[in-house]
Amino acid sequence: MSEEHTDNLKKARARLIEQRRAFVKVLAGPYERGKTEQARERFLDMQTAIEAMNRAQPIEVPFRGGVVLIHPRDPRIQQYLGK
C-alpha cells in the first residue's frame, strides 16, 4: 500500500471522526423526534465507516532490522509480531 494511500486513509478517518462527534453532540442533547433518530442512524454509519478504515490501514511492524507494513488481517501478522 502506498504512503499516499495510507495518508489518505488517515485523513478520511479523521474527517469521519469529526462528523461522528457532531452526531454525538445531538445524541447527548434533549430528545427531539426525528432529529435524534437521524443522528443515531448517522452515528452508526460513521462508526461503521471508521471501523472499516481501521481495518484498511496497514500496521508498521519492526522486522529484521527494518519495518514491514502489514494488513491487520494478514495471517502472517503473528510471525511479524514474534508470537
HTML snippet that shows the backbone in 3Dmol.js (N, CA, C, O; Angstrom):
<script src="https://3Dmol.org/build/3Dmol-min.js"></script>
<div id="view" style="width:600px;height:400px;position:relative"></div>
<script>
const pdb = `
ATOM      1  N   MET A   1       0.854  -1.169   0.000  1.00  0.00           N
ATOM      2  CA  MET A   1       0.000   0.000   0.000  1.00  0.00           C
ATOM      3  C   MET A   1       0.897   1.227   0.000  1.00  0.00           C
ATOM      4  O   MET A   1       1.833   1.314   0.795  1.00  0.00           O
ATOM      5  N   SER A   2       0.620   2.166  -0.878  1.00  0.00           N
ATOM      6  CA  SER A   2       1.470   3.337  -0.992  1.00  0.00           C
ATOM      7  C   SER A   2       1.294   4.266   0.199  1.00  0.00           C
ATOM      8  O   SER A   2       0.266   4.262   0.875  1.00  0.00           O
ATOM      9  N   GLU A   3       2.330   5.063   0.431  1.00  0.00           N
ATOM     10  CA  GLU A   3       2.285   6.020   1.535  1.00  0.00           C
ATOM     11  C   GLU A   3       1.158   7.034   1.321  1.00  0.00           C
ATOM     12  O   GLU A   3       0.487   7.437   2.271  1.00  0.00           O
ATOM     13  N   GLU A   4       0.959   7.441   0.067  1.00  0.00           N
ATOM     14  CA  GLU A   4      -0.109   8.400  -0.233  1.00  0.00           C
ATOM     15  C   GLU A   4      -1.479   7.812   0.122  1.00  0.00           C
ATOM     16  O   GLU A   4      -2.324   8.502   0.692  1.00  0.00           O
ATOM     17  N   HIS A   5      -1.691   6.553  -0.211  1.00  0.00           N
ATOM     18  CA  HIS A   5      -2.958   5.900   0.099  1.00  0.00           C
ATOM     19  C   HIS A   5      -3.161   5.817   1.608  1.00  0.00           C
ATOM     20  O   HIS A   5      -4.256   6.077   2.105  1.00  0.00           O
ATOM     21  N   THR A   6      -2.115   5.457   2.329  1.00  0.00           N
ATOM     22  CA  THR A   6      -2.190   5.383   3.787  1.00  0.00           C
ATOM     23  C   THR A   6      -2.504   6.749   4.382  1.00  0.00           C
ATOM     24  O   THR A   6      -3.323   6.855   5.295  1.00  0.00           O
ATOM     25  N   ASP A   7      -1.861   7.795   3.870  1.00  0.00           N
ATOM     26  CA  ASP A   7      -2.139   9.157   4.347  1.00  0.00           C
ATOM     27  C   ASP A   7      -3.586   9.553   4.063  1.00  0.00           C
ATOM     28  O   ASP A   7      -4.237  10.181   4.898  1.00  0.00           O
ATOM     29  N   ASN A   8      -4.082   9.188   2.895  1.00  0.00           N
ATOM     30  CA  ASN A   8      -5.475   9.497   2.557  1.00  0.00           C
ATOM     31  C   ASN A   8      -6.445   8.771   3.479  1.00  0.00           C
ATOM     32  O   ASN A   8      -7.461   9.339   3.878  1.00  0.00           O
ATOM     33  N   LEU A   9      -6.142   7.527   3.820  1.00  0.00           N
ATOM     34  CA  LEU A   9      -6.984   6.787   4.764  1.00  0.00           C
ATOM     35  C   LEU A   9      -7.018   7.490   6.116  1.00  0.00           C
ATOM     36  O   LEU A   9      -8.077   7.613   6.730  1.00  0.00           O
ATOM     37  N   LYS A  10      -5.862   7.947   6.578  1.00  0.00           N
ATOM     38  CA  LYS A  10      -5.795   8.637   7.870  1.00  0.00           C
ATOM     39  C   LYS A  10      -6.587   9.941   7.850  1.00  0.00           C
ATOM     40  O   LYS A  10      -7.286  10.258   8.812  1.00  0.00           O
ATOM     41  N   LYS A  11      -6.482  10.692   6.764  1.00  0.00           N
ATOM     42  CA  LYS A  11      -7.228  11.956   6.645  1.00  0.00           C
ATOM     43  C   LYS A  11      -8.730  11.701   6.600  1.00  0.00           C
ATOM     44  O   LYS A  11      -9.507  12.391   7.260  1.00  0.00           O
ATOM     45  N   ALA A  12      -9.129  10.708   5.819  1.00  0.00           N
ATOM     46  CA  ALA A  12     -10.552  10.388   5.713  1.00  0.00           C
ATOM     47  C   ALA A  12     -11.098   9.926   7.055  1.00  0.00           C
ATOM     48  O   ALA A  12     -12.212  10.284   7.437  1.00  0.00           O
ATOM     49  N   ARG A  13     -10.312   9.133   7.768  1.00  0.00           N
ATOM     50  CA  ARG A  13     -10.725   8.652   9.092  1.00  0.00           C
ATOM     51  C   ARG A  13     -10.900   9.821  10.053  1.00  0.00           C
ATOM     52  O   ARG A  13     -11.863   9.858  10.820  1.00  0.00           O
ATOM     53  N   ALA A  14      -9.977  10.771  10.016  1.00  0.00           N
ATOM     54  CA  ALA A  14     -10.065  11.941  10.891  1.00  0.00           C
ATOM     55  C   ALA A  14     -11.331  12.744  10.596  1.00  0.00           C
ATOM     56  O   ALA A  14     -11.975  13.243  11.519  1.00  0.00           O
ATOM     57  N   ARG A  15     -11.690  12.873   9.330  1.00  0.00           N
ATOM     58  CA  ARG A  15     -12.923  13.589   8.966  1.00  0.00           C
ATOM     59  C   ARG A  15     -14.160  12.858   9.459  1.00  0.00           C
ATOM     60  O   ARG A  15     -15.104  13.479   9.948  1.00  0.00           O
ATOM     61  N   LEU A  16     -14.152  11.553   9.330  1.00  0.00           N
ATOM     62  CA  LEU A  16     -15.289  10.770   9.814  1.00  0.00           C
ATOM     63  C   LEU A  16     -15.454  10.916  11.327  1.00  0.00           C
ATOM     64  O   LEU A  16     -16.574  10.985  11.833  1.00  0.00           O
ATOM     65  N   ILE A  17     -14.341  10.961  12.035  1.00  0.00           N
ATOM     66  CA  ILE A  17     -14.399  11.126  13.495  1.00  0.00           C
ATOM     67  C   ILE A  17     -15.011  12.477  13.849  1.00  0.00           C
ATOM     68  O   ILE A  17     -15.817  12.567  14.775  1.00  0.00           O
ATOM     69  N   GLU A  18     -14.639  13.520  13.128  1.00  0.00           N
ATOM     70  CA  GLU A  18     -15.226  14.848  13.376  1.00  0.00           C
ATOM     71  C   GLU A  18     -16.731  14.830  13.105  1.00  0.00           C
ATOM     72  O   GLU A  18     -17.505  15.406  13.869  1.00  0.00           O
ATOM     73  N   GLN A  19     -17.141  14.179  12.036  1.00  0.00           N
ATOM     74  CA  GLN A  19     -18.562  14.087  11.725  1.00  0.00           C
ATOM     75  C   GLN A  19     -19.300  13.299  12.801  1.00  0.00           C
ATOM     76  O   GLN A  19     -20.405  13.663  13.202  1.00  0.00           O
ATOM     77  N   ARG A  20     -18.681  12.219  13.261  1.00  0.00           N
ATOM     78  CA  ARG A  20     -19.291  11.402  14.314  1.00  0.00           C
ATOM     79  C   ARG A  20     -19.494  12.226  15.577  1.00  0.00           C
ATOM     80  O   ARG A  20     -20.514  12.089  16.252  1.00  0.00           O
ATOM     81  N   ARG A  21     -18.520  13.088  15.904  1.00  0.00           N
ATOM     82  CA  ARG A  21     -18.630  13.931  17.102  1.00  0.00           C
ATOM     83  C   ARG A  21     -19.837  14.851  17.029  1.00  0.00           C
ATOM     84  O   ARG A  21     -20.486  15.111  18.042  1.00  0.00           O
ATOM     85  N   ALA A  22     -20.138  15.341  15.844  1.00  0.00           N
ATOM     86  CA  ALA A  22     -21.313  16.213  15.689  1.00  0.00           C
ATOM     87  C   ALA A  22     -22.593  15.435  16.003  1.00  0.00           C
ATOM     88  O   ALA A  22     -23.504  15.975  16.630  1.00  0.00           O
ATOM     89  N   PHE A  23     -22.667  14.204  15.582  1.00  0.00           N
ATOM     90  CA  PHE A  23     -23.851  13.393  15.868  1.00  0.00           C
ATOM     91  C   PHE A  23     -23.922  13.019  17.342  1.00  0.00           C
ATOM     92  O   PHE A  23     -25.014  12.925  17.904  1.00  0.00           O
ATOM     93  N   VAL A  24     -22.786  12.808  17.968  1.00  0.00           N
ATOM     94  CA  VAL A  24     -22.754  12.523  19.403  1.00  0.00           C
ATOM     95  C   VAL A  24     -23.306  13.712  20.183  1.00  0.00           C
ATOM     96  O   VAL A  24     -24.031  13.537  21.162  1.00  0.00           O
ATOM     97  N   LYS A  25     -22.964  14.908  19.750  1.00  0.00           N
ATOM     98  CA  LYS A  25     -23.450  16.113  20.417  1.00  0.00           C
ATOM     99  C   LYS A  25     -24.977  16.169  20.373  1.00  0.00           C
ATOM    100  O   LYS A  25     -25.617  16.515  21.367  1.00  0.00           O
ATOM    101  N   VAL A  26     -25.553  15.832  19.232  1.00  0.00           N
ATOM    102  CA  VAL A  26     -27.016  15.809  19.110  1.00  0.00           C
ATOM    103  C   VAL A  26     -27.603  14.736  20.020  1.00  0.00           C
ATOM    104  O   VAL A  26     -28.603  14.971  20.697  1.00  0.00           O
ATOM    105  N   LEU A  27     -26.980  13.556  20.036  1.00  0.00           N
ATOM    106  CA  LEU A  27     -27.478  12.453  20.859  1.00  0.00           C
ATOM    107  C   LEU A  27     -27.377  12.757  22.353  1.00  0.00           C
ATOM    108  O   LEU A  27     -28.183  12.260  23.140  1.00  0.00           O
ATOM    109  N   ALA A  28     -26.402  13.563  22.746  1.00  0.00           N
ATOM    110  CA  ALA A  28     -26.227  13.911  24.155  1.00  0.00           C
ATOM    111  C   ALA A  28     -27.226  14.971  24.613  1.00  0.00           C
ATOM    112  O   ALA A  28     -27.428  15.166  25.812  1.00  0.00           O
ATOM    113  N   GLY A  29     -27.841  15.646  23.664  1.00  0.00           N
ATOM    114  CA  GLY A  29     -28.809  16.696  23.991  1.00  0.00           C
ATOM    115  C   GLY A  29     -30.192  16.129  24.261  1.00  0.00           C
ATOM    116  O   GLY A  29     -30.383  14.913  24.294  1.00  0.00           O
ATOM    117  N   PRO A  30     -31.147  17.015  24.452  1.00  0.00           N
ATOM    118  CA  PRO A  30     -32.524  16.570  24.704  1.00  0.00           C
ATOM    119  C   PRO A  30     -33.111  15.877  23.476  1.00  0.00           C
ATOM    120  O   PRO A  30     -32.745  16.169  22.338  1.00  0.00           O
ATOM    121  N   TYR A  31     -34.018  14.965  23.739  1.00  0.00           N
ATOM    122  CA  TYR A  31     -34.661  14.215  22.660  1.00  0.00           C
ATOM    123  C   TYR A  31     -35.511  15.140  21.791  1.00  0.00           C
ATOM    124  O   TYR A  31     -36.325  15.915  22.293  1.00  0.00           O
ATOM    125  N   GLU A  32     -35.304  15.043  20.482  1.00  0.00           N
ATOM    126  CA  GLU A  32     -36.143  15.744  19.520  1.00  0.00           C
ATOM    127  C   GLU A  32     -36.550  14.727  18.471  1.00  0.00           C
ATOM    128  O   GLU A  32     -35.712  14.179  17.755  1.00  0.00           O
ATOM    129  N   ARG A  33     -37.835  14.487  18.394  1.00  0.00           N
ATOM    130  CA  ARG A  33     -38.345  13.474  17.471  1.00  0.00           C
ATOM    131  C   ARG A  33     -37.839  13.742  16.053  1.00  0.00           C
ATOM    132  O   ARG A  33     -37.893  14.869  15.560  1.00  0.00           O
ATOM    133  N   GLY A  34     -37.361  12.708  15.427  1.00  0.00           N
ATOM    134  CA  GLY A  34     -36.838  12.817  14.069  1.00  0.00           C
ATOM    135  C   GLY A  34     -35.357  13.156  14.057  1.00  0.00           C
ATOM    136  O   GLY A  34     -34.557  12.445  13.448  1.00  0.00           O
ATOM    137  N   LYS A  35     -34.993  14.232  14.723  1.00  0.00           N
ATOM    138  CA  LYS A  35     -33.598  14.672  14.745  1.00  0.00           C
ATOM    139  C   LYS A  35     -32.721  13.672  15.504  1.00  0.00           C
ATOM    140  O   LYS A  35     -31.621  13.342  15.062  1.00  0.00           O
ATOM    141  N   THR A  36     -33.214  13.198  16.641  1.00  0.00           N
ATOM    142  CA  THR A  36     -32.441  12.246  17.450  1.00  0.00           C
ATOM    143  C   THR A  36     -32.281  10.914  16.711  1.00  0.00           C
ATOM    144  O   THR A  36     -31.194  10.336  16.699  1.00  0.00           O
ATOM    145  N   GLU A  37     -33.349  10.435  16.103  1.00  0.00           N
ATOM    146  CA  GLU A  37     -33.264   9.168  15.366  1.00  0.00           C
ATOM    147  C   GLU A  37     -32.310   9.283  14.178  1.00  0.00           C
ATOM    148  O   GLU A  37     -31.534   8.368  13.902  1.00  0.00           O
ATOM    149  N   GLN A  38     -32.377  10.405  13.487  1.00  0.00           N
ATOM    150  CA  GLN A  38     -31.483  10.613  12.351  1.00  0.00           C
ATOM    151  C   GLN A  38     -30.029  10.672  12.820  1.00  0.00           C
ATOM    152  O   GLN A  38     -29.147  10.109  12.171  1.00  0.00           O
ATOM    153  N   ALA A  39     -29.777  11.342  13.928  1.00  0.00           N
ATOM    154  CA  ALA A  39     -28.412  11.433  14.463  1.00  0.00           C
ATOM    155  C   ALA A  39     -27.900  10.055  14.860  1.00  0.00           C
ATOM    156  O   ALA A  39     -26.728   9.742  14.649  1.00  0.00           O
ATOM    157  N   ARG A  40     -28.783   9.224  15.439  1.00  0.00           N
ATOM    158  CA  ARG A  40     -28.374   7.872  15.833  1.00  0.00           C
ATOM    159  C   ARG A  40     -28.003   7.052  14.600  1.00  0.00           C
ATOM    160  O   ARG A  40     -26.990   6.352  14.605  1.00  0.00           O
ATOM    161  N   GLU A  41     -28.808   7.132  13.553  1.00  0.00           N
ATOM    162  CA  GLU A  41     -28.508   6.388  12.324  1.00  0.00           C
ATOM    163  C   GLU A  41     -27.208   6.866  11.693  1.00  0.00           C
ATOM    164  O   GLU A  41     -26.389   6.050  11.269  1.00  0.00           O
ATOM    165  N   ARG A  42     -27.013   8.160  11.628  1.00  0.00           N
ATOM    166  CA  ARG A  42     -25.786   8.713  11.031  1.00  0.00           C
ATOM    167  C   ARG A  42     -24.574   8.363  11.890  1.00  0.00           C
ATOM    168  O   ARG A  42     -23.500   8.087  11.357  1.00  0.00           O
ATOM    169  N   PHE A  43     -24.738   8.371  13.232  1.00  0.00           N
ATOM    170  CA  PHE A  43     -23.646   7.973  14.115  1.00  0.00           C
ATOM    171  C   PHE A  43     -23.214   6.547  13.789  1.00  0.00           C
ATOM    172  O   PHE A  43     -22.021   6.267  13.671  1.00  0.00           O
ATOM    173  N   LEU A  44     -24.172   5.659  13.647  1.00  0.00           N
ATOM    174  CA  LEU A  44     -23.849   4.263  13.331  1.00  0.00           C
ATOM    175  C   LEU A  44     -23.178   4.146  11.971  1.00  0.00           C
ATOM    176  O   LEU A  44     -22.255   3.348  11.808  1.00  0.00           O
ATOM    177  N   ASP A  45     -23.622   4.923  10.998  1.00  0.00           N
ATOM    178  CA  ASP A  45     -22.971   4.931   9.681  1.00  0.00           C
ATOM    179  C   ASP A  45     -21.512   5.369   9.814  1.00  0.00           C
ATOM    180  O   ASP A  45     -20.614   4.750   9.243  1.00  0.00           O
ATOM    181  N   MET A  46     -21.288   6.443  10.572  1.00  0.00           N
ATOM    182  CA  MET A  46     -19.924   6.959  10.753  1.00  0.00           C
ATOM    183  C   MET A  46     -19.053   5.927  11.464  1.00  0.00           C
ATOM    184  O   MET A  46     -17.909   5.698  11.074  1.00  0.00           O
ATOM    185  N   GLN A  47     -19.602   5.305  12.512  1.00  0.00           N
ATOM    186  CA  GLN A  47     -18.839   4.322  13.275  1.00  0.00           C
ATOM    187  C   GLN A  47     -18.461   3.134  12.404  1.00  0.00           C
ATOM    188  O   GLN A  47     -17.339   2.636  12.485  1.00  0.00           O
ATOM    189  N   THR A  48     -19.379   2.686  11.584  1.00  0.00           N
ATOM    190  CA  THR A  48     -19.102   1.570  10.672  1.00  0.00           C
ATOM    191  C   THR A  48     -17.988   1.940   9.693  1.00  0.00           C
ATOM    192  O   THR A  48     -17.091   1.141   9.425  1.00  0.00           O
ATOM    193  N   ALA A  49     -18.057   3.157   9.167  1.00  0.00           N
ATOM    194  CA  ALA A  49     -17.026   3.614   8.220  1.00  0.00           C
ATOM    195  C   ALA A  49     -15.668   3.740   8.911  1.00  0.00           C
ATOM    196  O   ALA A  49     -14.646   3.373   8.331  1.00  0.00           O
ATOM    197  N   ILE A  50     -15.647   4.248  10.126  1.00  0.00           N
ATOM    198  CA  ILE A  50     -14.384   4.380  10.878  1.00  0.00           C
ATOM    199  C   ILE A  50     -13.772   3.013  11.120  1.00  0.00           C
ATOM    200  O   ILE A  50     -12.567   2.829  10.946  1.00  0.00           O
ATOM    201  N   GLU A  51     -14.593   2.056  11.519  1.00  0.00           N
ATOM    202  CA  GLU A  51     -14.086   0.701  11.752  1.00  0.00           C
ATOM    203  C   GLU A  51     -13.544   0.088  10.464  1.00  0.00           C
ATOM    204  O   GLU A  51     -12.547  -0.632  10.494  1.00  0.00           O
ATOM    205  N   ALA A  52     -14.188   0.365   9.341  1.00  0.00           N
ATOM    206  CA  ALA A  52     -13.684  -0.127   8.057  1.00  0.00           C
ATOM    207  C   ALA A  52     -12.341   0.514   7.729  1.00  0.00           C
ATOM    208  O   ALA A  52     -11.440  -0.154   7.222  1.00  0.00           O
ATOM    209  N   MET A  53     -12.205   1.798   8.014  1.00  0.00           N
ATOM    210  CA  MET A  53     -10.916   2.486   7.801  1.00  0.00           C
ATOM    211  C   MET A  53      -9.830   1.864   8.665  1.00  0.00           C
ATOM    212  O   MET A  53      -8.704   1.662   8.212  1.00  0.00           O
ATOM    213  N   ASN A  54     -10.174   1.565   9.908  1.00  0.00           N
ATOM    214  CA  ASN A  54      -9.199   0.943  10.807  1.00  0.00           C
ATOM    215  C   ASN A  54      -8.710  -0.392  10.250  1.00  0.00           C
ATOM    216  O   ASN A  54      -7.524  -0.710  10.333  1.00  0.00           O
ATOM    217  N   ARG A  55      -9.625  -1.164   9.687  1.00  0.00           N
ATOM    218  CA  ARG A  55      -9.240  -2.462   9.117  1.00  0.00           C
ATOM    219  C   ARG A  55      -8.411  -2.299   7.850  1.00  0.00           C
ATOM    220  O   ARG A  55      -7.604  -3.169   7.523  1.00  0.00           O
ATOM    221  N   ALA A  56      -8.601  -1.203   7.141  1.00  0.00           N
ATOM    222  CA  ALA A  56      -7.902  -0.988   5.876  1.00  0.00           C
ATOM    223  C   ALA A  56      -6.481  -0.474   6.059  1.00  0.00           C
ATOM    224  O   ALA A  56      -5.653  -0.616   5.159  1.00  0.00           O
ATOM    225  N   GLN A  57      -6.188   0.122   7.210  1.00  0.00           N
ATOM    226  CA  GLN A  57      -4.863   0.711   7.416  1.00  0.00           C
ATOM    227  C   GLN A  57      -3.845  -0.364   7.791  1.00  0.00           C
ATOM    228  O   GLN A  57      -4.103  -1.204   8.653  1.00  0.00           O
ATOM    229  N   PRO A  58      -2.702  -0.327   7.142  1.00  0.00           N
ATOM    230  CA  PRO A  58      -1.659  -1.289   7.495  1.00  0.00           C
ATOM    231  C   PRO A  58      -1.020  -0.921   8.836  1.00  0.00           C
ATOM    232  O   PRO A  58      -1.103   0.219   9.292  1.00  0.00           O
ATOM    233  N   ILE A  59      -0.391  -1.900   9.443  1.00  0.00           N
ATOM    234  CA  ILE A  59       0.313  -1.702  10.706  1.00  0.00           C
ATOM    235  C   ILE A  59       1.809  -1.745  10.418  1.00  0.00           C
ATOM    236  O   ILE A  59       2.272  -2.613   9.678  1.00  0.00           O
ATOM    237  N   GLU A  60       2.574  -0.811  10.999  1.00  0.00           N
ATOM    238  CA  GLU A  60       4.027  -0.845  10.873  1.00  0.00           C
ATOM    239  C   GLU A  60       4.571  -1.761  11.958  1.00  0.00           C
ATOM    240  O   GLU A  60       4.318  -1.556  13.146  1.00  0.00           O
ATOM    241  N   VAL A  61       5.321  -2.772  11.537  1.00  0.00           N
ATOM    242  CA  VAL A  61       5.865  -3.754  12.469  1.00  0.00           C
ATOM    243  C   VAL A  61       7.371  -3.857  12.252  1.00  0.00           C
ATOM    244  O   VAL A  61       7.820  -4.093  11.130  1.00  0.00           O
ATOM    245  N   PRO A  62       8.165  -3.680  13.327  1.00  0.00           N
ATOM    246  CA  PRO A  62       9.609  -3.874  13.175  1.00  0.00           C
ATOM    247  C   PRO A  62       9.898  -5.334  12.813  1.00  0.00           C
ATOM    248  O   PRO A  62       9.335  -6.251  13.410  1.00  0.00           O
ATOM    249  N   PHE A  63      10.780  -5.539  11.832  1.00  0.00           N
ATOM    250  CA  PHE A  63      11.094  -6.900  11.405  1.00  0.00           C
ATOM    251  C   PHE A  63      12.487  -6.932  10.796  1.00  0.00           C
ATOM    252  O   PHE A  63      12.769  -6.238   9.819  1.00  0.00           O
ATOM    253  N   ARG A  64      13.354  -7.748  11.386  1.00  0.00           N
ATOM    254  CA  ARG A  64      14.713  -7.960  10.885  1.00  0.00           C
ATOM    255  C   ARG A  64      15.451  -6.649  10.624  1.00  0.00           C
ATOM    256  O   ARG A  64      16.042  -6.466   9.560  1.00  0.00           O
ATOM    257  N   GLY A  65      15.415  -5.755  11.581  1.00  0.00           N
ATOM    258  CA  GLY A  65      16.152  -4.501  11.477  1.00  0.00           C
ATOM    259  C   GLY A  65      15.479  -3.437  10.631  1.00  0.00           C
ATOM    260  O   GLY A  65      16.030  -2.352  10.447  1.00  0.00           O
ATOM    261  N   GLY A  66      14.303  -3.730  10.117  1.00  0.00           N
ATOM    262  CA  GLY A  66      13.566  -2.759   9.308  1.00  0.00           C
ATOM    263  C   GLY A  66      12.129  -2.669   9.767  1.00  0.00           C
ATOM    264  O   GLY A  66      11.792  -3.054  10.887  1.00  0.00           O
ATOM    265  N   VAL A  67      11.307  -2.168   8.911  1.00  0.00           N
ATOM    266  CA  VAL A  67       9.885  -2.043   9.216  1.00  0.00           C
ATOM    267  C   VAL A  67       9.090  -2.656   8.077  1.00  0.00           C
ATOM    268  O   VAL A  67       9.394  -2.436   6.905  1.00  0.00           O
ATOM    269  N   VAL A  68       8.083  -3.417   8.428  1.00  0.00           N
ATOM    270  CA  VAL A  68       7.195  -4.046   7.457  1.00  0.00           C
ATOM    271  C   VAL A  68       5.807  -3.451   7.647  1.00  0.00           C
ATOM    272  O   VAL A  68       5.332  -3.327   8.776  1.00  0.00           O
ATOM    273  N   LEU A  69       5.154  -3.080   6.547  1.00  0.00           N
ATOM    274  CA  LEU A  69       3.751  -2.675   6.603  1.00  0.00           C
ATOM    275  C   LEU A  69       2.922  -3.921   6.343  1.00  0.00           C
ATOM    276  O   LEU A  69       3.085  -4.581   5.317  1.00  0.00           O
ATOM    277  N   ILE A  70       2.045  -4.236   7.264  1.00  0.00           N
ATOM    278  CA  ILE A  70       1.244  -5.445   7.126  1.00  0.00           C
ATOM    279  C   ILE A  70      -0.204  -5.131   7.463  1.00  0.00           C
ATOM    280  O   ILE A  70      -0.490  -4.344   8.366  1.00  0.00           O
ATOM    281  N   HIS A  71      -1.096  -5.745   6.738  1.00  0.00           N
ATOM    282  CA  HIS A  71      -2.519  -5.563   6.986  1.00  0.00           C
ATOM    283  C   HIS A  71      -2.890  -6.321   8.259  1.00  0.00           C
ATOM    284  O   HIS A  71      -2.418  -7.438   8.468  1.00  0.00           O
ATOM    285  N   PRO A  72      -3.731  -5.728   9.115  1.00  0.00           N
ATOM    286  CA  PRO A  72      -4.087  -6.375  10.380  1.00  0.00           C
ATOM    287  C   PRO A  72      -4.692  -7.765  10.232  1.00  0.00           C
ATOM    288  O   PRO A  72      -4.602  -8.570  11.159  1.00  0.00           O
ATOM    289  N   ARG A  73      -5.300  -8.065   9.097  1.00  0.00           N
ATOM    290  CA  ARG A  73      -5.918  -9.384   8.910  1.00  0.00           C
ATOM    291  C   ARG A  73      -5.007 -10.379   8.181  1.00  0.00           C
ATOM    292  O   ARG A  73      -5.408 -11.505   7.887  1.00  0.00           O
ATOM    293  N   ASP A  74      -3.792  -9.950   7.900  1.00  0.00           N
ATOM    294  CA  ASP A  74      -2.842 -10.849   7.236  1.00  0.00           C
ATOM    295  C   ASP A  74      -2.519 -11.996   8.197  1.00  0.00           C
ATOM    296  O   ASP A  74      -2.152 -11.747   9.345  1.00  0.00           O
ATOM    297  N   PRO A  75      -2.648 -13.233   7.752  1.00  0.00           N
ATOM    298  CA  PRO A  75      -2.395 -14.367   8.652  1.00  0.00           C
ATOM    299  C   PRO A  75      -0.944 -14.431   9.131  1.00  0.00           C
ATOM    300  O   PRO A  75      -0.657 -15.112  10.115  1.00  0.00           O
ATOM    301  N   ARG A  76      -0.030 -13.741   8.460  1.00  0.00           N
ATOM    302  CA  ARG A  76       1.379 -13.749   8.866  1.00  0.00           C
ATOM    303  C   ARG A  76       1.682 -12.742   9.970  1.00  0.00           C
ATOM    304  O   ARG A  76       2.828 -12.644  10.410  1.00  0.00           O
ATOM    305  N   ILE A  77       0.687 -11.997  10.424  1.00  0.00           N
ATOM    306  CA  ILE A  77       0.948 -10.951  11.400  1.00  0.00           C
ATOM    307  C   ILE A  77       1.587 -11.501  12.669  1.00  0.00           C
ATOM    308  O   ILE A  77       2.452 -10.854  13.258  1.00  0.00           O
ATOM    309  N   GLN A  78       1.174 -12.672  13.085  1.00  0.00           N
ATOM    310  CA  GLN A  78       1.752 -13.264  14.294  1.00  0.00           C
ATOM    311  C   GLN A  78       3.251 -13.527  14.101  1.00  0.00           C
ATOM    312  O   GLN A  78       4.039 -13.367  15.033  1.00  0.00           O
ATOM    313  N   GLN A  79       3.631 -13.925  12.907  1.00  0.00           N
ATOM    314  CA  GLN A  79       5.044 -14.157  12.590  1.00  0.00           C
ATOM    315  C   GLN A  79       5.835 -12.851  12.749  1.00  0.00           C
ATOM    316  O   GLN A  79       6.911 -12.842  13.348  1.00  0.00           O
ATOM    317  N   TYR A  80       5.299 -11.758  12.214  1.00  0.00           N
ATOM    318  CA  TYR A  80       5.995 -10.473  12.293  1.00  0.00           C
ATOM    319  C   TYR A  80       6.031  -9.944  13.716  1.00  0.00           C
ATOM    320  O   TYR A  80       6.989  -9.281  14.111  1.00  0.00           O
ATOM    321  N   LEU A  81       4.998 -10.232  14.480  1.00  0.00           N
ATOM    322  CA  LEU A  81       4.951  -9.746  15.866  1.00  0.00           C
ATOM    323  C   LEU A  81       5.733 -10.646  16.802  1.00  0.00           C
ATOM    324  O   LEU A  81       5.897 -10.332  17.981  1.00  0.00           O
ATOM    325  N   GLY A  82       6.217 -11.768  16.279  1.00  0.00           N
ATOM    326  CA  GLY A  82       7.020 -12.687  17.085  1.00  0.00           C
ATOM    327  C   GLY A  82       6.196 -13.506  18.059  1.00  0.00           C
ATOM    328  O   GLY A  82       6.683 -13.878  19.126  1.00  0.00           O
ATOM    329  N   LYS A  83       4.951 -13.789  17.702  1.00  0.00           N
ATOM    330  CA  LYS A  83       4.086 -14.584  18.580  1.00  0.00           C
ATOM    331  C   LYS A  83       3.819 -15.936  17.988  1.00  0.00           C
ATOM    332  O   LYS A  83       3.109 -16.744  18.588  1.00  0.00           O
TER     333      LYS A  83
END
`;
const viewer = $3Dmol.createViewer("view");
viewer.addModel(pdb, "pdb");
viewer.setStyle({}, {cartoon: {color: "spectrum"}});
viewer.zoomTo();
viewer.render();
</script>
